């Protein structure tokens, strides 16, 4: 998909990937290199679901580096906990 990337606003489709027989996804080498993704990097898998009555269906997944997620949590919750424990 190198030349046919779909771009909408700030987001774009970087690659089309599939699960292998072991349930693993392979991120293409050019994408790993572009974003400095290395073996052993940890990611949080965040899903969005649509609820339709008693049924729910996953519409998308997002991968976020755990260190980025950790930073966001600390930035959001840190001041609140500081205030609670300083009293």
PyMOL Python script that loads the backbone (N, CA, C, O; Angstrom):
from pymol import cmd

cmd.read_pdbstr("""\
ATOM      1  N   UNK A   1       0.811  -1.202   0.000  1.00  0.00           N
ATOM      2  CA  UNK A   1       0.000   0.000   0.000  1.00  0.00           C
ATOM      3  C   UNK A   1       0.851   1.262   0.000  1.00  0.00           C
ATOM      4  O   UNK A   1       0.330   2.338   0.295  1.00  0.00           O
ATOM      5  N   UNK A   2       2.077   1.178  -0.304  1.00  0.00           N
ATOM      6  CA  UNK A   2       2.973   2.323  -0.189  1.00  0.00           C
ATOM      7  C   UNK A   2       2.447   3.550  -0.921  1.00  0.00           C
ATOM      8  O   UNK A   2       2.502   4.652  -0.375  1.00  0.00           O
ATOM      9  N   UNK A   3       1.937   3.392  -2.144  1.00  0.00           N
ATOM     10  CA  UNK A   3       1.497   4.542  -2.917  1.00  0.00           C
ATOM     11  C   UNK A   3       0.005   4.808  -2.809  1.00  0.00           C
ATOM     12  O   UNK A   3      -0.468   5.841  -3.281  1.00  0.00           O
ATOM     13  N   UNK A   4      -0.739   3.907  -2.205  1.00  0.00           N
ATOM     14  CA  UNK A   4      -2.189   4.073  -2.186  1.00  0.00           C
ATOM     15  C   UNK A   4      -2.731   4.212  -0.775  1.00  0.00           C
ATOM     16  O   UNK A   4      -3.745   3.599  -0.440  1.00  0.00           O
ATOM     17  N   UNK A   5      -2.076   5.004   0.054  1.00  0.00           N
ATOM     18  CA  UNK A   5      -2.524   5.207   1.425  1.00  0.00           C
ATOM     19  C   UNK A   5      -3.788   6.033   1.461  1.00  0.00           C
ATOM     20  O   UNK A   5      -3.911   7.022   0.739  1.00  0.00           O
ATOM     21  N   UNK A   6      -4.732   5.629   2.302  1.00  0.00           N
ATOM     22  CA  UNK A   6      -5.963   6.373   2.514  1.00  0.00           C
ATOM     23  C   UNK A   6      -5.729   7.326   3.670  1.00  0.00           C
ATOM     24  O   UNK A   6      -5.376   6.891   4.766  1.00  0.00           O
ATOM     25  N   UNK A   7      -5.919   8.617   3.447  1.00  0.00           N
ATOM     26  CA  UNK A   7      -5.694   9.611   4.489  1.00  0.00           C
ATOM     27  C   UNK A   7      -6.973  10.391   4.722  1.00  0.00           C
ATOM     28  O   UNK A   7      -7.575  10.919   3.786  1.00  0.00           O
ATOM     29  N   UNK A   8      -7.387  10.459   5.999  1.00  0.00           N
ATOM     30  CA  UNK A   8      -8.564  11.213   6.390  1.00  0.00           C
ATOM     31  C   UNK A   8      -8.176  12.052   7.597  1.00  0.00           C
ATOM     32  O   UNK A   8      -7.895  11.503   8.663  1.00  0.00           O
ATOM     33  N   UNK A   9      -8.154  13.369   7.452  1.00  0.00           N
ATOM     34  CA  UNK A   9      -7.754  14.236   8.555  1.00  0.00           C
ATOM     35  C   UNK A   9      -6.356  13.895   9.021  1.00  0.00           C
ATOM     36  O   UNK A   9      -5.404  13.916   8.240  1.00  0.00           O
ATOM     37  N   UNK A  10      -6.238  13.579  10.307  1.00  0.00           N
ATOM     38  CA  UNK A  10      -4.927  13.270  10.885  1.00  0.00           C
ATOM     39  C   UNK A  10      -4.573  11.798  10.763  1.00  0.00           C
ATOM     40  O   UNK A  10      -3.451  11.411  11.089  1.00  0.00           O
ATOM     41  N   UNK A  11      -5.495  10.973  10.304  1.00  0.00           N
ATOM     42  CA  UNK A  11      -5.286   9.526  10.287  1.00  0.00           C
ATOM     43  C   UNK A  11      -5.120   9.015   8.869  1.00  0.00           C
ATOM     44  O   UNK A  11      -5.670   9.573   7.920  1.00  0.00           O
ATOM     45  N   UNK A  12      -4.343   7.936   8.744  1.00  0.00           N
ATOM     46  CA  UNK A  12      -4.201   7.302   7.435  1.00  0.00           C
ATOM     47  C   UNK A  12      -3.985   5.812   7.613  1.00  0.00           C
ATOM     48  O   UNK A  12      -3.493   5.364   8.648  1.00  0.00           O
ATOM     49  N   UNK A  13      -4.352   5.054   6.606  1.00  0.00           N
ATOM     50  CA  UNK A  13      -4.101   3.620   6.600  1.00  0.00           C
ATOM     51  C   UNK A  13      -2.652   3.426   6.174  1.00  0.00           C
ATOM     52  O   UNK A  13      -2.272   3.783   5.058  1.00  0.00           O
ATOM     53  N   UNK A  14      -1.850   2.864   7.061  1.00  0.00           N
ATOM     54  CA  UNK A  14      -0.424   2.644   6.781  1.00  0.00           C
ATOM     55  C   UNK A  14      -0.189   1.332   6.045  1.00  0.00           C
ATOM     56  O   UNK A  14       0.701   1.244   5.198  1.00  0.00           O
ATOM     57  N   UNK A  15      -0.979   0.319   6.362  1.00  0.00           N
ATOM     58  CA  UNK A  15      -0.786  -0.997   5.759  1.00  0.00           C
ATOM     59  C   UNK A  15      -2.020  -1.843   6.043  1.00  0.00           C
ATOM     60  O   UNK A  15      -2.792  -1.554   6.957  1.00  0.00           O
ATOM     61  N   UNK A  16      -2.187  -2.874   5.259  1.00  0.00           N
ATOM     62  CA  UNK A  16      -3.213  -3.883   5.523  1.00  0.00           C
ATOM     63  C   UNK A  16      -2.471  -5.102   6.053  1.00  0.00           C
ATOM     64  O   UNK A  16      -1.548  -5.600   5.408  1.00  0.00           O
ATOM     65  N   UNK A  17      -2.874  -5.586   7.229  1.00  0.00           N
ATOM     66  CA  UNK A  17      -2.208  -6.729   7.853  1.00  0.00           C
ATOM     67  C   UNK A  17      -3.239  -7.800   8.166  1.00  0.00           C
ATOM     68  O   UNK A  17      -4.439  -7.527   8.182  1.00  0.00           O
ATOM     69  N   UNK A  18      -2.777  -9.009   8.413  1.00  0.00           N
ATOM     70  CA  UNK A  18      -3.677 -10.096   8.782  1.00  0.00           C
ATOM     71  C   UNK A  18      -3.033 -10.923   9.886  1.00  0.00           C
ATOM     72  O   UNK A  18      -1.827 -10.845  10.120  1.00  0.00           O
ATOM     73  N   UNK A  19      -3.858 -11.714  10.558  1.00  0.00           N
ATOM     74  CA  UNK A  19      -3.374 -12.613  11.598  1.00  0.00           C
ATOM     75  C   UNK A  19      -2.790 -13.859  10.943  1.00  0.00           C
ATOM     76  O   UNK A  19      -3.322 -14.359   9.951  1.00  0.00           O
ATOM     77  N   UNK A  20      -1.686 -14.357  11.508  1.00  0.00           N
ATOM     78  CA  UNK A  20      -1.154 -15.625  11.016  1.00  0.00           C
ATOM     79  C   UNK A  20      -1.802 -16.769  11.789  1.00  0.00           C
ATOM     80  O   UNK A  20      -2.705 -16.540  12.594  1.00  0.00           O
ATOM     81  N   UNK A  21      -1.351 -17.989  11.553  1.00  0.00           N
ATOM     82  CA  UNK A  21      -1.948 -19.169  12.192  1.00  0.00           C
ATOM     83  C   UNK A  21      -1.812 -19.161  13.706  1.00  0.00           C
ATOM     84  O   UNK A  21      -2.585 -19.818  14.402  1.00  0.00           O
ATOM     85  N   UNK A  22      -0.834 -18.423  14.219  1.00  0.00           N
ATOM     86  CA  UNK A  22      -0.630 -18.341  15.674  1.00  0.00           C
ATOM     87  C   UNK A  22      -1.349 -17.150  16.283  1.00  0.00           C
ATOM     88  O   UNK A  22      -1.220 -16.903  17.482  1.00  0.00           O
ATOM     89  N   UNK A  23      -2.108 -16.401  15.477  1.00  0.00           N
ATOM     90  CA  UNK A  23      -2.845 -15.243  15.986  1.00  0.00           C
ATOM     91  C   UNK A  23      -1.991 -13.993  16.105  1.00  0.00           C
ATOM     92  O   UNK A  23      -2.359 -13.060  16.819  1.00  0.00           O
ATOM     93  N   UNK A  24      -0.867 -13.958  15.422  1.00  0.00           N
ATOM     94  CA  UNK A  24       0.024 -12.811  15.498  1.00  0.00           C
ATOM     95  C   UNK A  24      -0.135 -11.920  14.269  1.00  0.00           C
ATOM     96  O   UNK A  24      -0.396 -12.399  13.166  1.00  0.00           O
ATOM     97  N   UNK A  25       0.028 -10.620  14.480  1.00  0.00           N
ATOM     98  CA  UNK A  25       0.018  -9.663  13.383  1.00  0.00           C
ATOM     99  C   UNK A  25       1.452  -9.314  13.018  1.00  0.00           C
ATOM    100  O   UNK A  25       2.310  -9.199  13.894  1.00  0.00           O
ATOM    101  N   UNK A  26       1.709  -9.149  11.757  1.00  0.00           N
ATOM    102  CA  UNK A  26       3.030  -8.719  11.314  1.00  0.00           C
ATOM    103  C   UNK A  26       2.897  -7.302  10.773  1.00  0.00           C
ATOM    104  O   UNK A  26       2.157  -7.054   9.821  1.00  0.00           O
ATOM    105  N   UNK A  27       3.623  -6.377  11.394  1.00  0.00           N
ATOM    106  CA  UNK A  27       3.666  -4.992  10.936  1.00  0.00           C
ATOM    107  C   UNK A  27       4.761  -4.927   9.874  1.00  0.00           C
ATOM    108  O   UNK A  27       5.895  -5.319  10.148  1.00  0.00           O
ATOM    109  N   UNK A  28       4.453  -4.443   8.672  1.00  0.00           N
ATOM    110  CA  UNK A  28       5.473  -4.410   7.619  1.00  0.00           C
ATOM    111  C   UNK A  28       6.739  -3.664   8.046  1.00  0.00           C
ATOM    112  O   UNK A  28       6.687  -2.701   8.812  1.00  0.00           O
ATOM    113  N   UNK A  29       7.864  -4.130   7.534  1.00  0.00           N
ATOM    114  CA  UNK A  29       9.174  -3.589   7.910  1.00  0.00           C
ATOM    115  C   UNK A  29       9.251  -2.082   7.694  1.00  0.00           C
ATOM    116  O   UNK A  29       9.776  -1.367   8.548  1.00  0.00           O
ATOM    117  N   UNK A  30       8.735  -1.582   6.559  1.00  0.00           N
ATOM    118  CA  UNK A  30       8.825  -0.143   6.281  1.00  0.00           C
ATOM    119  C   UNK A  30       8.035   0.680   7.301  1.00  0.00           C
ATOM    120  O   UNK A  30       8.427   1.802   7.622  1.00  0.00           O
ATOM    121  N   UNK A  31       6.930   0.136   7.813  1.00  0.00           N
ATOM    122  CA  UNK A  31       6.150   0.835   8.840  1.00  0.00           C
ATOM    123  C   UNK A  31       6.902   0.799  10.169  1.00  0.00           C
ATOM    124  O   UNK A  31       6.972   1.809  10.871  1.00  0.00           O
ATOM    125  N   UNK A  32       7.470  -0.371  10.521  1.00  0.00           N
ATOM    126  CA  UNK A  32       8.248  -0.468  11.765  1.00  0.00           C
ATOM    127  C   UNK A  32       9.419   0.499  11.745  1.00  0.00           C
ATOM    128  O   UNK A  32       9.709   1.150  12.749  1.00  0.00           O
ATOM    129  N   UNK A  33      10.089   0.595  10.612  1.00  0.00           N
ATOM    130  CA  UNK A  33      11.238   1.496  10.488  1.00  0.00           C
ATOM    131  C   UNK A  33      10.777   2.954  10.584  1.00  0.00           C
ATOM    132  O   UNK A  33      11.394   3.751  11.292  1.00  0.00           O
ATOM    133  N   UNK A  34       9.705   3.305   9.883  1.00  0.00           N
ATOM    134  CA  UNK A  34       9.191   4.683   9.873  1.00  0.00           C
ATOM    135  C   UNK A  34       8.869   5.175  11.279  1.00  0.00           C
ATOM    136  O   UNK A  34       9.133   6.330  11.613  1.00  0.00           O
ATOM    137  N   UNK A  35       8.293   4.292  12.109  1.00  0.00           N
ATOM    138  CA  UNK A  35       7.863   4.689  13.451  1.00  0.00           C
ATOM    139  C   UNK A  35       8.774   4.174  14.554  1.00  0.00           C
ATOM    140  O   UNK A  35       8.411   4.223  15.729  1.00  0.00           O
ATOM    141  N   UNK A  36       9.950   3.681  14.192  1.00  0.00           N
ATOM    142  CA  UNK A  36      10.935   3.214  15.159  1.00  0.00           C
ATOM    143  C   UNK A  36      10.340   2.178  16.118  1.00  0.00           C
ATOM    144  O   UNK A  36      10.488   2.282  17.336  1.00  0.00           O
ATOM    145  N   UNK A  37       9.663   1.176  15.542  1.00  0.00           N
ATOM    146  CA  UNK A  37       9.083   0.090  16.327  1.00  0.00           C
ATOM    147  C   UNK A  37      10.076  -1.053  16.351  1.00  0.00           C
ATOM    148  O   UNK A  37      10.564  -1.486  15.307  1.00  0.00           O
ATOM    149  N   UNK A  38      10.373  -1.542  17.545  1.00  0.00           N
ATOM    150  CA  UNK A  38      11.395  -2.566  17.702  1.00  0.00           C
ATOM    151  C   UNK A  38      10.845  -3.799  18.397  1.00  0.00           C
ATOM    152  O   UNK A  38       9.852  -3.729  19.122  1.00  0.00           O
ATOM    153  N   UNK A  39      11.504  -4.935  18.166  1.00  0.00           N
ATOM    154  CA  UNK A  39      11.134  -6.176  18.847  1.00  0.00           C
ATOM    155  C   UNK A  39      11.136  -5.924  20.353  1.00  0.00           C
ATOM    156  O   UNK A  39      12.061  -5.309  20.882  1.00  0.00           O
ATOM    157  N   UNK A  40      10.127  -6.387  21.022  1.00  0.00           N
ATOM    158  CA  UNK A  40      10.031  -6.220  22.474  1.00  0.00           C
ATOM    159  C   UNK A  40       9.269  -4.983  22.913  1.00  0.00           C
ATOM    160  O   UNK A  40       8.937  -4.861  24.092  1.00  0.00           O
ATOM    161  N   UNK A  41       8.974  -4.043  21.984  1.00  0.00           N
ATOM    162  CA  UNK A  41       8.163  -2.879  22.350  1.00  0.00           C
ATOM    163  C   UNK A  41       6.802  -3.360  22.837  1.00  0.00           C
ATOM    164  O   UNK A  41       6.247  -4.315  22.293  1.00  0.00           O
ATOM    165  N   UNK A  42       6.269  -2.710  23.848  1.00  0.00           N
ATOM    166  CA  UNK A  42       4.982  -3.086  24.427  1.00  0.00           C
ATOM    167  C   UNK A  42       3.912  -2.100  23.972  1.00  0.00           C
ATOM    168  O   UNK A  42       4.145  -0.892  23.925  1.00  0.00           O
ATOM    169  N   UNK A  43       2.737  -2.630  23.637  1.00  0.00           N
ATOM    170  CA  UNK A  43       1.615  -1.825  23.188  1.00  0.00           C
ATOM    171  C   UNK A  43       0.358  -2.198  23.944  1.00  0.00           C
ATOM    172  O   UNK A  43       0.145  -3.363  24.279  1.00  0.00           O
ATOM    173  N   UNK A  44      -0.469  -1.208  24.210  1.00  0.00           N
ATOM    174  CA  UNK A  44      -1.802  -1.447  24.747  1.00  0.00           C
ATOM    175  C   UNK A  44      -2.730  -1.577  23.540  1.00  0.00           C
ATOM    176  O   UNK A  44      -2.660  -0.767  22.615  1.00  0.00           O
ATOM    177  N   UNK A  45      -3.588  -2.579  23.544  1.00  0.00           N
ATOM    178  CA  UNK A  45      -4.571  -2.778  22.493  1.00  0.00           C
ATOM    179  C   UNK A  45      -5.892  -2.200  22.987  1.00  0.00           C
ATOM    180  O   UNK A  45      -6.481  -2.704  23.942  1.00  0.00           O
ATOM    181  N   UNK A  46      -6.346  -1.148  22.336  1.00  0.00           N
ATOM    182  CA  UNK A  46      -7.557  -0.439  22.749  1.00  0.00           C
ATOM    183  C   UNK A  46      -8.621  -0.716  21.692  1.00  0.00           C
ATOM    184  O   UNK A  46      -8.374  -0.535  20.499  1.00  0.00           O
ATOM    185  N   UNK A  47      -9.803  -1.153  22.124  1.00  0.00           N
ATOM    186  CA  UNK A  47     -10.847  -1.486  21.159  1.00  0.00           C
ATOM    187  C   UNK A  47     -12.047  -0.558  21.316  1.00  0.00           C
ATOM    188  O   UNK A  47     -12.318  -0.027  22.393  1.00  0.00           O
ATOM    189  N   UNK A  48     -12.741  -0.387  20.223  1.00  0.00           N
ATOM    190  CA  UNK A  48     -14.003   0.349  20.213  1.00  0.00           C
ATOM    191  C   UNK A  48     -15.073  -0.610  19.717  1.00  0.00           C
ATOM    192  O   UNK A  48     -14.884  -1.301  18.717  1.00  0.00           O
ATOM    193  N   UNK A  49     -16.187  -0.648  20.417  1.00  0.00           N
ATOM    194  CA  UNK A  49     -17.259  -1.565  20.049  1.00  0.00           C
ATOM    195  C   UNK A  49     -18.544  -0.807  19.820  1.00  0.00           C
ATOM    196  O   UNK A  49     -18.768   0.271  20.369  1.00  0.00           O
ATOM    197  N   UNK A  50     -19.371  -1.396  19.001  1.00  0.00           N
ATOM    198  CA  UNK A  50     -20.710  -0.863  18.800  1.00  0.00           C
ATOM    199  C   UNK A  50     -21.679  -1.799  19.506  1.00  0.00           C
ATOM    200  O   UNK A  50     -21.573  -3.020  19.384  1.00  0.00           O
ATOM    201  N   UNK A  51     -22.597  -1.241  20.223  1.00  0.00           N
ATOM    202  CA  UNK A  51     -23.600  -2.044  20.923  1.00  0.00           C
ATOM    203  C   UNK A  51     -24.894  -2.028  20.133  1.00  0.00           C
ATOM    204  O   UNK A  51     -25.425  -0.967  19.804  1.00  0.00           O
ATOM    205  N   UNK A  52     -25.389  -3.206  19.836  1.00  0.00           N
ATOM    206  CA  UNK A  52     -26.644  -3.343  19.110  1.00  0.00           C
ATOM    207  C   UNK A  52     -27.506  -4.317  19.883  1.00  0.00           C
ATOM    208  O   UNK A  52     -27.436  -5.527  19.670  1.00  0.00           O
ATOM    209  N   UNK A  53     -28.326  -3.783  20.788  1.00  0.00           N
ATOM    210  CA  UNK A  53     -29.142  -4.652  21.639  1.00  0.00           C
ATOM    211  C   UNK A  53     -28.261  -5.449  22.567  1.00  0.00           C
ATOM    212  O   UNK A  53     -27.437  -4.879  23.281  1.00  0.00           O
ATOM    213  N   UNK A  54     -28.422  -6.764  22.570  1.00  0.00           N
ATOM    214  CA  UNK A  54     -27.594  -7.636  23.406  1.00  0.00           C
ATOM    215  C   UNK A  54     -26.280  -7.997  22.734  1.00  0.00           C
ATOM    216  O   UNK A  54     -25.409  -8.610  23.351  1.00  0.00           O
ATOM    217  N   UNK A  55     -26.139  -7.617  21.468  1.00  0.00           N
ATOM    218  CA  UNK A  55     -24.937  -7.945  20.715  1.00  0.00           C
ATOM    219  C   UNK A  55     -23.986  -6.755  20.692  1.00  0.00           C
ATOM    220  O   UNK A  55     -24.421  -5.604  20.656  1.00  0.00           O
ATOM    221  N   UNK A  56     -22.714  -7.032  20.714  1.00  0.00           N
ATOM    222  CA  UNK A  56     -21.728  -5.977  20.512  1.00  0.00           C
ATOM    223  C   UNK A  56     -20.729  -6.469  19.476  1.00  0.00           C
ATOM    224  O   UNK A  56     -20.383  -7.650  19.439  1.00  0.00           O
ATOM    225  N   UNK A  57     -20.280  -5.563  18.652  1.00  0.00           N
ATOM    226  CA  UNK A  57     -19.321  -5.909  17.609  1.00  0.00           C
ATOM    227  C   UNK A  57     -18.153  -4.934  17.688  1.00  0.00           C
ATOM    228  O   UNK A  57     -18.342  -3.732  17.872  1.00  0.00           O
ATOM    229  N   UNK A  58     -16.966  -5.460  17.548  1.00  0.00           N
ATOM    230  CA  UNK A  58     -15.776  -4.606  17.555  1.00  0.00           C
ATOM    231  C   UNK A  58     -15.677  -3.927  16.200  1.00  0.00           C
ATOM    232  O   UNK A  58     -15.713  -4.581  15.158  1.00  0.00           O
ATOM    233  N   UNK A  59     -15.551  -2.606  16.230  1.00  0.00           N
ATOM    234  CA  UNK A  59     -15.416  -1.893  14.956  1.00  0.00           C
ATOM    235  C   UNK A  59     -13.963  -1.551  14.661  1.00  0.00           C
ATOM    236  O   UNK A  59     -13.585  -1.443  13.494  1.00  0.00           O
ATOM    237  N   UNK A  60     -13.127  -1.376  15.707  1.00  0.00           N
ATOM    238  CA  UNK A  60     -11.728  -1.043  15.436  1.00  0.00           C
ATOM    239  C   UNK A  60     -10.859  -1.292  16.666  1.00  0.00           C
ATOM    240  O   UNK A  60     -11.337  -1.359  17.799  1.00  0.00           O
ATOM    241  N   UNK A  61      -9.577  -1.423  16.395  1.00  0.00           N
ATOM    242  CA  UNK A  61      -8.547  -1.540  17.415  1.00  0.00           C
ATOM    243  C   UNK A  61      -7.534  -0.436  17.191  1.00  0.00           C
ATOM    244  O   UNK A  61      -7.297  -0.018  16.058  1.00  0.00           O
ATOM    245  N   UNK A  62      -6.945   0.029  18.263  1.00  0.00           N
ATOM    246  CA  UNK A  62      -5.847   0.984  18.191  1.00  0.00           C
ATOM    247  C   UNK A  62      -4.703   0.428  19.025  1.00  0.00           C
ATOM    248  O   UNK A  62      -4.930  -0.114  20.106  1.00  0.00           O
ATOM    249  N   UNK A  63      -3.490   0.557  18.539  1.00  0.00           N
ATOM    250  CA  UNK A  63      -2.312   0.179  19.311  1.00  0.00           C
ATOM    251  C   UNK A  63      -1.636   1.449  19.797  1.00  0.00           C
ATOM    252  O   UNK A  63      -1.425   2.384  19.025  1.00  0.00           O
ATOM    253  N   UNK A  64      -1.297   1.478  21.085  1.00  0.00           N
ATOM    254  CA  UNK A  64      -0.612   2.634  21.661  1.00  0.00           C
ATOM    255  C   UNK A  64       0.568   2.121  22.474  1.00  0.00           C
ATOM    256  O   UNK A  64       0.424   1.191  23.269  1.00  0.00           O
ATOM    257  N   UNK A  65       1.741   2.731  22.273  1.00  0.00           N
ATOM    258  CA  UNK A  65       2.899   2.322  23.077  1.00  0.00           C
ATOM    259  C   UNK A  65       2.564   2.514  24.547  1.00  0.00           C
ATOM    260  O   UNK A  65       2.022   3.546  24.942  1.00  0.00           O
ATOM    261  N   UNK A  66       2.892   1.509  25.354  1.00  0.00           N
ATOM    262  CA  UNK A  66       2.529   1.562  26.766  1.00  0.00           C
ATOM    263  C   UNK A  66       3.168   2.745  27.478  1.00  0.00           C
ATOM    264  O   UNK A  66       2.573   3.303  28.399  1.00  0.00           O
ATOM    265  N   UNK A  67       4.373   3.138  27.065  1.00  0.00           N
ATOM    266  CA  UNK A  67       5.011   4.284  27.727  1.00  0.00           C
ATOM    267  C   UNK A  67       4.224   5.563  27.462  1.00  0.00           C
ATOM    268  O   UNK A  67       4.180   6.439  28.325  1.00  0.00           O
ATOM    269  N   UNK A  68       3.603   5.691  26.296  1.00  0.00           N
ATOM    270  CA  UNK A  68       2.767   6.856  25.998  1.00  0.00           C
ATOM    271  C   UNK A  68       1.494   6.820  26.832  1.00  0.00           C
ATOM    272  O   UNK A  68       1.061   7.842  27.364  1.00  0.00           O
ATOM    273  N   UNK A  69       0.899   5.640  26.942  1.00  0.00           N
ATOM    274  CA  UNK A  69      -0.307   5.483  27.750  1.00  0.00           C
ATOM    275  C   UNK A  69      -0.008   5.781  29.212  1.00  0.00           C
ATOM    276  O   UNK A  69      -0.794   6.448  29.886  1.00  0.00           O
ATOM    277  N   UNK A  70       1.119   5.292  29.703  1.00  0.00           N
ATOM    278  CA  UNK A  70       1.530   5.549  31.083  1.00  0.00           C
ATOM    279  C   UNK A  70       1.678   7.050  31.329  1.00  0.00           C
ATOM    280  O   UNK A  70       1.238   7.565  32.357  1.00  0.00           O
ATOM    281  N   UNK A  71       2.302   7.745  30.375  1.00  0.00           N
ATOM    282  CA  UNK A  71       2.471   9.193  30.502  1.00  0.00           C
ATOM    283  C   UNK A  71       1.140   9.920  30.549  1.00  0.00           C
ATOM    284  O   UNK A  71       0.973  10.863  31.322  1.00  0.00           O
ATOM    285  N   UNK A  72       0.183   9.486  29.722  1.00  0.00           N
ATOM    286  CA  UNK A  72      -1.138  10.109  29.711  1.00  0.00           C
ATOM    287  C   UNK A  72      -1.859   9.888  31.034  1.00  0.00           C
ATOM    288  O   UNK A  72      -2.503  10.800  31.554  1.00  0.00           O
ATOM    289  N   UNK A  73      -1.753   8.684  31.576  1.00  0.00           N
ATOM    290  CA  UNK A  73      -2.406   8.374  32.855  1.00  0.00           C
ATOM    291  C   UNK A  73      -1.787   9.211  33.968  1.00  0.00           C
ATOM    292  O   UNK A  73      -2.504   9.774  34.795  1.00  0.00           O
ATOM    293  N   UNK A  74      -0.462   9.293  33.993  1.00  0.00           N
ATOM    294  CA  UNK A  74       0.210  10.096  35.026  1.00  0.00           C
ATOM    295  C   UNK A  74      -0.173  11.566  34.913  1.00  0.00           C
ATOM    296  O   UNK A  74      -0.407  12.228  35.924  1.00  0.00           O
ATOM    297  N   UNK A  75      -0.238  12.073  33.694  1.00  0.00           N
ATOM    298  CA  UNK A  75      -0.586  13.479  33.477  1.00  0.00           C
ATOM    299  C   UNK A  75      -2.018  13.763  33.915  1.00  0.00           C
ATOM    300  O   UNK A  75      -2.309  14.827  34.462  1.00  0.00           O
ATOM    301  N   UNK A  76      -2.904  12.810  33.672  1.00  0.00           N
ATOM    302  CA  UNK A  76      -4.310  13.000  34.013  1.00  0.00           C
ATOM    303  C   UNK A  76      -4.578  12.767  35.497  1.00  0.00           C
ATOM    304  O   UNK A  76      -5.227  13.582  36.153  1.00  0.00           O
ATOM    305  N   UNK A  77      -4.076  11.655  36.021  1.00  0.00           N
ATOM    306  CA  UNK A  77      -4.387  11.283  37.403  1.00  0.00           C
ATOM    307  C   UNK A  77      -3.402  11.830  38.423  1.00  0.00           C
ATOM    308  O   UNK A  77      -3.752  11.975  39.594  1.00  0.00           O
ATOM    309  N   UNK A  78      -2.177  12.137  38.006  1.00  0.00           N
ATOM    310  CA  UNK A  78      -1.154  12.621  38.924  1.00  0.00           C
ATOM    311  C   UNK A  78      -1.580  13.821  39.742  1.00  0.00           C
ATOM    312  O   UNK A  78      -1.477  13.783  40.969  1.00  0.00           O
ATOM    313  N   UNK A  79      -2.061  14.900  39.108  1.00  0.00           N
ATOM    314  CA  UNK A  79      -2.483  16.064  39.890  1.00  0.00           C
ATOM    315  C   UNK A  79      -3.611  15.752  40.865  1.00  0.00           C
ATOM    316  O   UNK A  79      -3.645  16.286  41.974  1.00  0.00           O
ATOM    317  N   UNK A  80      -4.535  14.888  40.451  1.00  0.00           N
ATOM    318  CA  UNK A  80      -5.656  14.529  41.318  1.00  0.00           C
ATOM    319  C   UNK A  80      -5.139  13.799  42.562  1.00  0.00           C
ATOM    320  O   UNK A  80      -5.539  14.120  43.681  1.00  0.00           O
ATOM    321  N   UNK A  81      -4.250  12.817  42.367  1.00  0.00           N
ATOM    322  CA  UNK A  81      -3.715  12.077  43.509  1.00  0.00           C
ATOM    323  C   UNK A  81      -2.826  12.957  44.382  1.00  0.00           C
ATOM    324  O   UNK A  81      -2.823  12.806  45.604  1.00  0.00           O
ATOM    325  N   UNK A  82      -2.078  13.865  43.782  1.00  0.00           N
ATOM    326  CA  UNK A  82      -1.254  14.789  44.556  1.00  0.00           C
ATOM    327  C   UNK A  82      -2.127  15.623  45.492  1.00  0.00           C
ATOM    328  O   UNK A  82      -1.794  15.835  46.658  1.00  0.00           O
ATOM    329  N   UNK A  83      -3.241  16.085  44.956  1.00  0.00           N
ATOM    330  CA  UNK A  83      -4.169  16.897  45.752  1.00  0.00           C
ATOM    331  C   UNK A  83      -4.785  16.080  46.891  1.00  0.00           C
ATOM    332  O   UNK A  83      -4.919  16.568  48.013  1.00  0.00           O
ATOM    333  N   UNK A  84      -5.152  14.850  46.597  1.00  0.00           N
ATOM    334  CA  UNK A  84      -5.772  13.978  47.606  1.00  0.00           C
ATOM    335  C   UNK A  84      -4.783  13.697  48.729  1.00  0.00           C
ATOM    336  O   UNK A  84      -5.133  13.803  49.905  1.00  0.00           O
ATOM    337  N   UNK A  85      -3.546  13.339  48.377  1.00  0.00           N
ATOM    338  CA  UNK A  85      -2.576  12.919  49.390  1.00  0.00           C
ATOM    339  C   UNK A  85      -1.871  14.080  50.084  1.00  0.00           C
ATOM    340  O   UNK A  85      -1.184  13.881  51.085  1.00  0.00           O
ATOM    341  N   UNK A  86      -2.040  15.294  49.553  1.00  0.00           N
ATOM    342  CA  UNK A  86      -1.404  16.445  50.224  1.00  0.00           C
ATOM    343  C   UNK A  86      -2.293  17.025  51.325  1.00  0.00           C
ATOM    344  O   UNK A  86      -1.880  17.929  52.051  1.00  0.00           O
ATOM    345  N   UNK A  87      -3.490  16.512  51.443  1.00  0.00           N
ATOM    346  CA  UNK A  87      -4.420  17.035  52.471  1.00  0.00           C
ATOM    347  C   UNK A  87      -4.232  16.361  53.789  1.00  0.00           C
ATOM    348  O   UNK A  87      -4.930  16.682  54.751  1.00  0.00           O
TER     349      UNK A  87
END
""", "prot")
cmd.dss("prot")
cmd.show_as("cartoon", "prot")
cmd.util.cbc("prot")
cmd.orient("prot")
